[in-house]
Amino acid sequence: MLGPMSIQHAEPAGPPRGHVRVVYLGPVAPHWRVDSDFGDRNLIEELRQRILARLLLLPPHDPQFRRNRERIIRDAERENVLLDWDLGMPDGDEDDFAAPPEA
């Protein structure tokens, strides 16, 4: 029995169950493609469907993109899948996509 101040440690997740890369295709819909290097086909396909549903018609400069990106990251962590983003920009400049464009 655990007391109110007990701390539970999560079990190590083990090796990744797959890999997914989310690629920004450009300003014309469809904006996104989801590629996979390895993993169970059913697991990857279910994750791909969830990712595309969250990003459908949503370019990376849209304010909703940042919230949906965080949800996708949590989904991948929960499924123990490696997740990469290819927004077509050099590393470090990707945060500029999440900010609203300057007037």
C-alpha positions, 0 to 999 in steps of 0.5 A: 500500500502506498502512502500519500507521499509515496513517489512512483517511478515510471518503468523504463520504456525500453527500445523505441517501437518505431520511428516517424518523420513529419515533413512539411510539404509547403503552403499548398494543401496537403501541407504534411507527409508522415514517413516511417523508417521502422516499426510495427505497420499497424502502430505506425499507421494509427499514429500517422492517421492521428498526426494527419488529423491534427495537422490537416489544412494547418500550415506551421505558421498557424497559431493552432500548429504549436498546440497540435505539435505538442499533442503529437509529441505526447502521442509519440512519447506515449506510444514510445515512437521516435519523432522527427520534424522536417519543417524545411528550415535549418535547425533553430529557425523552426520556432519562427514558424510557431510565432505569428508573422510580423506585420 
